[in-house]
């Protein structure tokens, strides 16, 4: 599920974020014995040597936990993707202290002022990270595509790799737009656009969720959005392509762990239609939900607000394990519109380490390691609980930032629309402001609320660290 990323500069909010981590019982420092085990970890022998492959990474400039590195080339009329995924299993002993701590943490947690990593930084930002000019163990994918971008062959095996460059999205976009990008980078655009066309053909959806930025200026807060660049989408398509290849390998092998999502119920889409109408977004009945989403511009505030609401259709995603050739009843992810597996972010997500092992075994024609199978029963529950904690932390952080944004505007009136109404109390619900894109609860007292209704609301409460944003009818 896409994350709402927030950057803040206000020191008082940092104190509130620290208090939130304490409240949520978020792990802090790693126990010394876990860090010591991570420091002792050594790369096993027997890896293929692929250090001559000129891989590159694309991440935010400050990132040091680099999960993926890629190289793209032409192959006849088609293309070849080489995609290296950090081989975390090379450093983690099954059943060891490091493994147990990873199962306790489940995933890296992101806060506006810091992140709480899944693995000790000596691994996640050091020995296991695909940093430039460093030899690293990896699960190296080779995926061949035809001229239309369709997968024709997929292979993965362990190899030593060496990234040549650490790139960022803005720099990649500039190089491609200016025509100065070398062929492997230019092919990111070519392949990315081909895969986006295939996504449309499948009926898949990629939500371009804007990055919310809050800055303090002259004692007040200002809200702006960083709209995703085309390069963000092309890079995401490479990850999706690999996750789809992984799912196909698992299904063929008869053992795996898929990321699944059932189709959204008709009522949920109908709710979004009413919200679109309230936000003045034209949604003709002959236009599908997927087509509408692709037409939206996340730089436009009311489009951004609607895109945030679209994430409600992604609720219900889970992890489905299967083995011994007995396939589950649901094997697809509705937003991907195909079978899909999480496998490209093992430094930041526990389950990806297991997915890589299954795919490596499938390609080698070998049984899945017993330590992987032994975790099958608990993995979906662990990932669900970890996802809930991550979602709660994100939501609480957003509440804090939104309260800070409106703390000096209590009593002011804004235009908004009702995006949720309590089933048992029709006077209580949630309002999404048009500008800024802030959500808050509303109690209409004697006024019944209607989903999608446009109304003017007054800010009656907004105190970061103490109270969330609350509205009342104006």
C-alpha positions as CSV (number, residue, x, y, z in Angstrom):
1,X,0.0,0.0,0.0
2,X,1.4,3.4,-0.9
3,X,2.7,5.4,2.0
4,X,2.0,9.1,2.7
5,X,5.5,10.4,3.2
6,X,5.9,13.6,5.3
7,X,8.8,15.9,5.9
8,X,8.7,18.4,8.7
9,X,11.1,21.0,10.1
10,X,9.3,21.9,13.4
11,X,11.3,20.9,16.5
12,X,8.2,20.6,18.7
13,X,6.8,18.0,16.3
14,X,9.9,15.9,16.7
15,X,9.2,15.7,20.4
16,X,5.7,14.6,19.6
17,X,6.9,11.9,17.2
18,X,9.3,10.6,19.9
19,X,6.4,10.4,22.3
20,X,4.3,8.6,19.7
21,X,7.0,5.9,19.3
22,X,7.0,5.4,23.0
23,X,3.2,5.1,23.0
24,X,3.3,2.5,20.2
25,X,6.1,0.5,21.8
26,X,8.2,0.8,18.7
27,X,11.5,-0.9,19.0
28,X,14.4,1.5,19.5
29,X,18.1,0.4,19.5
30,X,19.0,-3.1,18.7
31,X,20.1,-5.3,21.6
32,X,23.9,-5.5,21.7
33,X,24.0,-9.2,21.1
34,X,21.9,-8.8,17.9
35,X,24.2,-6.1,16.6
36,X,27.2,-8.3,17.5
37,X,25.7,-11.2,15.5
38,X,25.2,-8.9,12.6
39,X,28.8,-7.7,12.8
40,X,30.1,-11.3,12.7
41,X,28.0,-12.3,9.7
42,X,30.1,-13.3,6.7
43,X,29.1,-13.9,3.1
44,X,29.1,-17.7,2.3
45,X,31.1,-19.0,-0.7
46,X,29.8,-20.4,-3.9
47,X,28.3,-17.2,-5.5
48,X,28.6,-16.5,-9.2
49,X,30.7,-13.5,-10.0
50,X,28.6,-10.8,-11.7
51,X,30.7,-7.8,-10.6
52,X,31.3,-6.9,-14.2
53,X,27.6,-6.0,-14.6
54,X,27.3,-2.1,-14.5
55,X,24.3,-1.9,-12.2
56,X,22.9,1.3,-10.7
57,X,20.5,2.1,-7.9
58,X,17.7,4.7,-7.8
59,X,16.6,5.9,-4.4
60,X,16.0,9.1,-2.5
61,X,19.3,11.0,-2.1
62,X,19.7,10.3,1.6
63,X,18.9,6.6,1.5
64,X,21.6,4.2,2.4
65,X,19.6,1.0,2.8
66,X,19.6,0.1,-0.9
67,X,17.7,-3.1,-1.7
68,X,17.8,-3.1,-5.5
69,X,20.2,-2.3,-8.3
70,X,19.4,-2.7,-12.0
71,X,20.7,-2.8,-15.5
72,X,18.7,-2.7,-18.7
73,X,19.9,-3.6,-22.2
74,X,18.4,-4.4,-25.6
75,X,18.1,-8.1,-26.6
76,X,17.1,-8.5,-30.3
77,X,13.8,-6.7,-30.7
78,X,13.2,-6.9,-26.9
79,X,14.9,-6.1,-23.7
80,X,16.8,-7.8,-20.8
81,X,16.5,-6.7,-17.2
82,X,19.2,-7.6,-14.7
83,X,17.8,-6.8,-11.2
84,X,19.9,-7.4,-8.1
85,X,18.1,-7.8,-4.8
86,X,20.1,-7.6,-1.6
87,X,20.7,-11.2,-0.3
88,X,19.8,-10.7,3.4
89,X,19.7,-14.4,3.9
90,X,23.4,-14.5,3.3
91,X,23.8,-12.7,6.7
92,X,20.9,-14.0,8.8
93,X,21.2,-17.4,10.5
94,X,17.7,-19.0,10.7
95,X,16.7,-19.2,14.3
96,X,19.5,-16.9,15.4
97,X,19.2,-13.7,17.4
98,X,19.2,-11.5,14.3
99,X,16.5,-13.6,12.8
100,X,14.4,-13.4,16.0
101,X,14.8,-9.7,16.1
102,X,13.7,-9.3,12.5
103,X,10.6,-11.3,13.2
104,X,9.9,-9.0,16.2
105,X,10.2,-5.9,14.0
106,X,8.8,-7.3,10.8
107,X,9.4,-4.1,8.7
108,X,11.2,-0.8,8.7
109,X,9.0,1.9,10.2
110,X,9.1,5.4,8.8
111,X,8.5,8.5,10.8
112,X,8.8,12.0,9.5
113,X,11.9,12.6,11.7
114,X,13.6,9.2,11.6
115,X,13.1,5.5,10.6
116,X,13.2,2.4,12.8
117,X,15.1,-0.2,10.7
118,X,14.3,-3.9,10.3
119,X,17.9,-4.9,10.5
120,X,20.9,-3.3,12.4
121,X,22.4,-0.5,10.4
122,X,25.7,-2.4,10.2
123,X,23.8,-4.7,7.8
124,X,20.9,-2.6,6.3
125,X,23.1,0.4,5.6
126,X,26.4,-1.5,5.4
127,X,27.3,-5.1,4.5
128,X,24.0,-6.0,2.9
129,X,23.2,-2.7,1.2
130,X,23.9,-2.4,-2.5
131,X,26.1,0.7,-2.0
132,X,28.1,1.9,-5.0
133,X,31.6,0.4,-5.6
134,X,31.1,-2.3,-3.0
135,X,30.9,-6.1,-3.8
136,X,27.7,-7.4,-2.3
137,X,25.8,-10.7,-2.3
138,X,22.5,-10.6,-4.2
139,X,19.7,-12.6,-5.7
140,X,20.3,-11.6,-9.3
141,X,17.2,-11.7,-11.5
142,X,17.5,-12.0,-15.3
143,X,14.1,-11.2,-16.9
144,X,13.8,-11.1,-20.7
145,X,11.0,-9.1,-22.4
146,X,9.7,-9.0,-25.9
147,X,9.2,-5.8,-27.9
148,X,6.0,-5.0,-26.1
149,X,7.5,-5.5,-22.7
150,X,5.9,-8.9,-21.9
151,X,8.0,-11.3,-19.9
152,X,9.3,-14.2,-22.0
153,X,11.8,-15.7,-19.5
154,X,12.8,-15.2,-15.9
155,X,15.7,-16.6,-13.9
156,X,17.2,-15.8,-10.5
157,X,20.4,-17.0,-8.8
158,X,22.9,-16.0,-6.2
159,X,25.7,-13.8,-7.4
160,X,28.2,-11.2,-6.2
161,X,27.4,-7.8,-7.7
162,X,28.9,-4.3,-7.6
163,X,26.8,-1.2,-8.2
164,X,28.4,1.5,-10.2
165,X,26.3,4.5,-9.3
166,X,23.7,5.7,-6.7
167,X,21.2,7.7,-8.6
168,X,18.1,9.7,-7.4
169,X,14.8,10.2,-9.0
170,X,15.2,13.9,-9.8
171,X,18.6,13.3,-11.4
172,X,17.3,10.4,-13.4
173,X,14.4,12.4,-14.7
174,X,16.7,15.3,-15.7
175,X,19.1,13.0,-17.5
176,X,16.2,11.3,-19.4
177,X,14.4,14.5,-20.3
178,X,17.6,16.2,-21.5
179,X,18.6,13.3,-23.7
180,X,21.9,12.9,-21.8
181,X,21.0,9.5,-20.2
182,X,23.1,6.5,-21.3
183,X,21.2,3.6,-22.9
184,X,20.7,1.5,-19.7
185,X,19.1,4.5,-18.0
186,X,17.1,5.6,-21.1
187,X,15.8,2.1,-21.3
188,X,14.2,2.6,-17.9
189,X,11.8,5.0,-19.6
190,X,11.3,2.7,-22.6
191,X,10.6,-0.4,-20.5
192,X,8.7,1.5,-17.9
193,X,6.3,3.0,-20.4
194,X,5.8,-0.4,-22.0
195,X,5.0,-1.9,-18.7
196,X,2.6,0.9,-17.9
197,X,0.7,0.2,-21.1
198,X,0.5,-3.5,-20.2
199,X,-0.8,-2.5,-16.8
200,X,-3.6,-0.6,-18.5
201,X,-4.3,-3.6,-20.7
202,X,-4.5,-5.9,-17.6
203,X,-6.7,-3.4,-15.7
204,X,-4.1,-2.8,-13.1
205,X,-3.8,0.5,-11.1
206,X,-0.8,2.4,-9.8
207,X,-1.8,5.2,-7.5
208,X,0.5,8.3,-7.9
209,X,0.2,9.4,-4.3
210,X,1.8,12.8,-3.8
211,X,4.4,13.4,-1.1
212,X,3.1,15.7,1.6
213,X,5.6,18.4,2.7
214,X,5.0,20.6,5.7
215,X,7.4,23.5,6.4
216,X,7.3,26.1,9.2
217,X,7.7,29.7,8.0
218,X,7.3,32.8,10.2
219,X,5.6,30.8,12.9
220,X,3.0,29.2,10.6
221,X,2.9,26.0,8.7
222,X,2.6,25.6,4.9
223,X,1.5,22.5,3.1
224,X,2.8,21.5,-0.4
225,X,2.9,18.3,-2.4
226,X,5.7,16.6,-4.3
227,X,4.1,15.0,-7.2
228,X,5.7,11.7,-8.2
229,X,7.9,12.0,-11.3
230,X,7.5,9.7,-14.3
231,X,10.8,8.2,-13.2
232,X,9.2,7.1,-9.9
233,X,6.5,5.2,-11.9
234,X,9.0,3.6,-14.3
235,X,11.1,2.4,-11.4
236,X,8.0,1.1,-9.6
237,X,7.2,-0.9,-12.8
238,X,10.5,-2.7,-12.6
239,X,9.7,-3.8,-9.1
240,X,6.2,-4.8,-10.1
241,X,7.6,-6.8,-13.0
242,X,10.0,-8.7,-10.7
243,X,7.2,-9.3,-8.2
244,X,5.0,-10.8,-10.9
245,X,7.8,-13.0,-12.2
246,X,8.4,-14.2,-8.6
247,X,4.7,-15.1,-8.2
248,X,4.7,-17.0,-11.5
249,X,7.8,-19.0,-10.3
250,X,6.1,-19.8,-7.0
251,X,2.9,-20.9,-8.6
252,X,4.8,-23.1,-11.0
253,X,6.8,-24.6,-8.1
254,X,3.7,-25.2,-6.0
255,X,5.1,-23.4,-2.9
256,X,5.1,-19.7,-2.2
257,X,3.9,-16.6,-0.4
258,X,1.8,-14.2,-2.5
259,X,0.6,-10.7,-1.9
260,X,-3.1,-10.9,-2.6
261,X,-6.0,-8.5,-2.7
262,X,-9.6,-9.3,-3.6
263,X,-11.5,-7.1,-6.0
264,X,-13.1,-4.1,-4.3
265,X,-16.9,-4.5,-3.6
266,X,-19.2,-2.4,-5.8
267,X,-20.2,-0.3,-2.8
268,X,-16.7,0.9,-2.3
269,X,-16.4,2.1,-5.8
270,X,-19.8,3.8,-5.5
271,X,-18.6,5.6,-2.4
272,X,-15.6,6.9,-4.4
273,X,-17.9,8.1,-7.1
274,X,-19.8,10.3,-4.6
275,X,-16.5,11.6,-3.2
276,X,-15.3,12.4,-6.8
277,X,-18.5,14.3,-7.4
278,X,-18.1,16.3,-4.2
279,X,-14.5,17.2,-5.2
280,X,-15.6,18.4,-8.6
281,X,-13.8,15.5,-10.4
282,X,-15.6,14.5,-13.6
283,X,-16.2,10.7,-13.6
284,X,-18.5,9.7,-16.5
285,X,-20.2,6.3,-15.9
286,X,-18.5,4.8,-19.0
287,X,-15.0,5.6,-17.6
288,X,-13.6,2.9,-15.4
289,X,-12.0,3.5,-12.0
290,X,-8.6,2.6,-13.4
291,X,-8.9,5.0,-16.3
292,X,-10.0,7.8,-14.0
293,X,-7.1,7.3,-11.7
294,X,-4.6,7.5,-14.6
295,X,-6.2,10.8,-15.7
296,X,-5.6,12.6,-12.4
297,X,-2.8,15.0,-11.7
298,X,-1.5,14.7,-8.1
299,X,-0.2,18.3,-8.3
300,X,-3.8,19.5,-8.2
301,X,-5.0,19.7,-4.6
302,X,-8.5,18.2,-5.1
303,X,-7.0,15.5,-7.3
304,X,-4.5,14.7,-4.6
305,X,-7.3,14.5,-2.0
306,X,-9.1,12.0,-4.2
307,X,-6.0,9.9,-4.7
308,X,-5.6,9.7,-1.0
309,X,-9.2,8.4,-0.8
310,X,-8.5,5.8,-3.5
311,X,-6.2,4.0,-1.2
312,X,-9.3,2.7,0.6
313,X,-9.7,0.2,-2.2
314,X,-6.4,-1.3,-1.3
315,X,-7.6,-2.3,2.1
316,X,-7.9,-6.0,2.6
317,X,-4.5,-6.9,1.0
318,X,-2.8,-9.8,2.7
319,X,-0.2,-12.6,2.4
320,X,-1.3,-16.0,1.2
321,X,1.0,-19.0,1.7
322,X,0.7,-22.3,-0.1
323,X,2.8,-25.5,-0.4
324,X,2.9,-29.0,-1.8
325,X,1.2,-28.0,-5.0
326,X,-2.1,-27.0,-3.4
327,X,-2.8,-23.6,-4.8
328,X,-5.0,-21.1,-2.9
329,X,-8.4,-19.9,-4.1
330,X,-7.1,-16.3,-4.5
331,X,-3.8,-15.9,-6.2
332,X,-4.1,-12.4,-7.6
333,X,-3.7,-8.8,-6.4
334,X,-6.5,-6.7,-7.6
335,X,-4.5,-3.5,-8.1
336,X,-1.8,-5.4,-10.0
337,X,-4.4,-7.4,-11.8
338,X,-2.1,-10.5,-11.7
339,X,-0.4,-12.8,-9.3
340,X,2.2,-10.8,-7.4
341,X,4.8,-11.3,-4.6
342,X,6.8,-9.0,-2.4
343,X,10.4,-9.9,-3.1
344,X,12.3,-6.7,-3.9
345,X,12.8,-5.0,-0.5
346,X,14.4,-7.6,1.9
347,X,16.3,-4.9,3.9
348,X,13.0,-3.3,4.8
349,X,10.4,-6.1,4.8
350,X,10.7,-9.4,6.5
351,X,8.7,-11.5,4.0
352,X,10.9,-10.6,1.0
353,X,13.8,-12.7,2.4
354,X,11.6,-15.8,2.4
355,X,10.2,-15.0,-1.1
356,X,13.7,-14.8,-2.5
357,X,14.6,-18.2,-1.1
358,X,11.5,-19.8,-2.6
359,X,12.3,-18.3,-6.1
360,X,15.9,-19.4,-5.9
361,X,14.8,-23.0,-5.1
362,X,12.2,-22.9,-7.9
363,X,14.8,-22.0,-10.5
364,X,17.3,-24.5,-9.2
365,X,14.6,-27.2,-9.1
366,X,15.4,-27.8,-5.4
367,X,13.1,-28.2,-2.4
368,X,12.3,-25.0,-0.5
369,X,14.6,-24.8,2.6
370,X,13.0,-26.1,5.8
371,X,13.6,-22.9,7.7
372,X,11.4,-21.2,5.1
373,X,8.6,-23.7,5.4
374,X,8.8,-23.7,9.2
375,X,7.9,-19.9,9.1
376,X,4.9,-20.3,6.8
377,X,2.3,-20.6,9.5
378,X,3.3,-17.5,11.3
379,X,4.4,-15.2,8.5
380,X,1.0,-13.9,7.3
381,X,0.0,-13.0,10.9
382,X,3.4,-11.4,11.6
383,X,3.2,-9.3,8.4
384,X,-0.4,-8.3,9.1
385,X,0.4,-7.2,12.6
386,X,3.5,-5.4,11.4
387,X,1.5,-3.7,8.7
388,X,-1.1,-2.6,11.2
389,X,1.6,-1.0,13.4
390,X,3.2,0.7,10.4
391,X,-0.3,2.0,9.3
392,X,-1.1,3.2,12.8
393,X,2.2,5.0,13.1
394,X,1.7,6.7,9.7
395,X,-1.8,7.7,10.5
396,X,-0.8,9.1,13.9
397,X,2.0,11.1,12.3
398,X,-0.3,12.5,9.7
399,X,-2.7,13.5,12.5
400,X,0.1,15.3,14.3
401,X,1.2,17.2,11.2
402,X,-2.3,18.1,10.2
403,X,-3.0,19.4,13.7
404,X,0.2,21.5,13.5
405,X,-0.8,22.8,10.1
406,X,-4.2,24.1,11.5
407,X,-3.2,25.0,15.1
408,X,-3.3,28.7,14.4
409,X,-6.4,28.5,12.3
410,X,-9.0,27.3,14.9
411,X,-12.2,29.1,14.1
412,X,-11.5,29.5,10.4
413,X,-13.9,28.1,7.8
414,X,-13.0,25.8,4.9
415,X,-14.7,24.0,2.1
416,X,-14.7,20.2,2.4
417,X,-16.6,17.1,1.6
418,X,-17.8,14.2,3.7
419,X,-15.7,11.1,2.9
420,X,-17.0,8.9,5.7
421,X,-20.2,8.6,7.9
422,X,-20.5,6.4,10.9
423,X,-23.1,3.7,10.3
424,X,-24.7,4.0,13.8
425,X,-24.4,7.8,14.1
426,X,-25.2,9.7,10.9
427,X,-24.3,13.0,12.5
428,X,-20.7,11.9,12.9
429,X,-18.2,11.3,10.2
430,X,-15.0,12.4,8.5
431,X,-14.4,15.5,6.3
432,X,-11.7,16.0,3.7
433,X,-10.8,19.6,3.1
434,X,-10.3,20.7,-0.5
435,X,-7.3,22.8,0.4
436,X,-5.2,22.0,2.3
437,X,-5.7,18.3,2.0
438,X,-6.5,17.6,5.6
439,X,-8.9,15.1,7.1
440,X,-10.7,15.5,10.4
441,X,-13.6,14.2,12.3
442,X,-16.9,16.1,12.4
443,X,-19.9,16.0,14.7
444,X,-22.8,17.6,13.0
445,X,-24.9,17.7,16.2
446,X,-28.4,17.7,14.7
447,X,-27.2,17.7,11.1
448,X,-27.2,14.3,9.4
449,X,-24.2,13.9,7.1
450,X,-24.4,12.4,3.6
451,X,-21.4,10.7,2.0
452,X,-19.9,12.8,-0.7
453,X,-21.8,15.9,0.6
454,X,-20.0,19.2,0.1
455,X,-20.2,21.6,3.1
456,X,-18.3,24.4,4.8
457,X,-16.8,23.4,8.1
458,X,-15.1,25.3,11.0
459,X,-12.0,24.1,12.7
460,X,-12.9,23.7,16.4
461,X,-9.9,21.8,17.6
462,X,-6.3,21.4,16.4
463,X,-3.5,20.9,18.9
464,X,-0.5,18.8,17.9
465,X,0.4,16.3,20.5
466,X,-2.8,16.9,22.4
467,X,-5.8,16.7,20.1
468,X,-6.5,15.8,16.5
469,X,-8.2,18.0,14.0
470,X,-11.9,18.3,14.7
471,X,-14.5,20.2,12.6
472,X,-18.1,21.4,13.1
473,X,-20.6,22.6,10.5
474,X,-20.0,26.3,9.7
